Amino acid sequence: MVDAVRARQLGIVHLLRSRTNVPANELASRFGVTERTIYRDIAALIAHGIPIEAQPGKVGGYRLAPETALDPLTIDSDHALRLYVLGFLDPPRTDTPTDDSARAAGISDTVQEVIRRLAQRIHFDTADWYWRDEGSGHLPVLRTAMLSATALEATWRTKAGSQETTLLKPYGVVWKAGEWHMIAARATGSPSRFRLNLVDRLVPTDLTFAYPDSFSVRDWWTQTMEDYGKGEVRVTLKVTAEARDEMLRLSLKSTSRIHEHNDGSLTIVLFVDRWEWLIPLVASYGPDVTVAEPEALRTAIADQLRRTLAVYDTAVPPGPAPPDSLPDDDSRLRSTHGRHPGA
């Protein structure tokens, strides 16, 4: 049922794109439903930001706002988010509207192919609760390049502060917490992720590449996020009942283990690459989350709390400085904001 509704609503948008005005009774007849169903579909589309206008009179009906064309090759982040909310851009494979139900909804093979490519190459990771909007100025060039399989000359800033320029094959783009990431491969090698807010230049070239049909940016991103931060270092956390719900909303790896106790508390076992990035996370919970192992992490958190207390109480001597191995990357954001998408 959900698939049929999505296909019909997408068909309505497609039909409105090609016509000046379409009456509700014509839409109902076209899609084999009642006018009341069409009214509900239009209301749902408008609620999600699709710019549909109602025109009164005998020659009236519905139409898309003339100043807002939904051109798939120039789709911006706002339109992409609207389509994502409606389930058109990033559905499970079995939900992608490219079957007979889509044809029955009036969606041409050409439009179906555009939708298939968009679903393959654009992914929204909504796991984090904080939103930023950085680096989106490169989206017009990137959208066209990834949909036409055109190589880009990219210049970006490295963590060391220098600049690097190379030729990239753009495979897709990922929206995560308001920040865009380009998934691209160099001339040789596997794909990598590039934060668009660190990219200074994206210049189209006259080179094209064969887009790998088996590649899915969603699958690649999901696996990359699963592998990121995973390792052999065992960390055991004791969680009180008060912090239980909050800790269960964190993004855990497939190797993590959760043990529930009768009093509502938890024991969480993590296997990470470095325990250092857990310091700000655990310290932020105070006595509600404590470290059972490793001892080095317990000591580092105790020192962190002593330094914090010393700021408020000058009678308390500060603890040692943080270890030199603290990572200089986005691990603090990752550790404190990595919410589970099902939360």
C-alpha positions, 0 to 999 in steps of 0.5 A: 500500500505504501509503495502504491501511494508513493508511486501515485504521489510521484506520478502526480508531481510528474504530471503537474510538471508537464501540464499548466493545470490539472483538475482533481477529477482528471487526476482521480481518473488518471490514477484510478482513485477517488477525488478525496484520495487526490485531495489527501495526496495533494495535501501530503505533497504540500505538507512536505514542501512540494510547491503545488498551487490550486487554481479555481474556476472551470479551467482551474485545477492544480499546478506546480508553482511556475518559479520552482521547476523540479528538474532532476539535474538541477535538484537542490538540497531542499528539493532532495530533502522533500523527495527523501521525506516522501520516500522517493530518493532513498527507499529500500531496493524493493520500494524503488518505483521502477516497476509496473506500479510506477508505469501505471502511475504515469511515470515514464521510463526516462523519469524512472531511470533518473529516480533510479540513479538518484536513489543509487547516488544520493543517501541521507544519513539521519543518525545525528541530531545536530544539523549543520549546513556546510559546503553545499555551494559545490552541489550544482557542479557535483550533481551534474557530474555524478549524474553524467559520470563526468570526472572532476578536478578537486582541490581540498584542504587536508587536516595538516592545513595544506591543499591537495588537488587531484582528479576524482570520479564522483560516485555519489553524495551523502547528506549527514546531519546537514553536512554534505560528503562527496563519495569519489574515487581517484583515477585508481583505487577505491572510493573515499569520502570528502567533506564538501566544506573542506573542498575549495574547488570542483571543476568539471573536466571533459573526461567521463568514466564508467559508473559501476552498476553494482555500486550503491552509495548507501551500502558503501556509506553504511559499511564505512560508518560501521567500520569507522572507529571499530577495532580490537580495544575492549572497553567495558562501560557501567551504565546506571538506570538513569542513563540507560535510555540515552546510552541506548540511543548511541550508534553501536557497532555490530561487535558491541555487546549490551547486558541488561540487569534487573535494576535497569542498569546496563553493561556495554562492551565496545571494541574500538580502535582507540579508547581516547575518543571515548573520554569526552563521551564518558566524562559528559555523563558524570557518575551515571557512566563509568569505565570498568576497563581499560584502566588507562581510560579510567585514569584519563577520565579521572584526570579530565574530571579533576581538571574540570573541577579545578576550574570551579574549585581552586583548592583542587589541584588539576590532573595531568594534561590529556594524553598526546594520542588524543585524536585531532579529527571529528571523533569528539562530534562522532562520540557525542552526537552519533545517535542511532537512526531508529531512536 
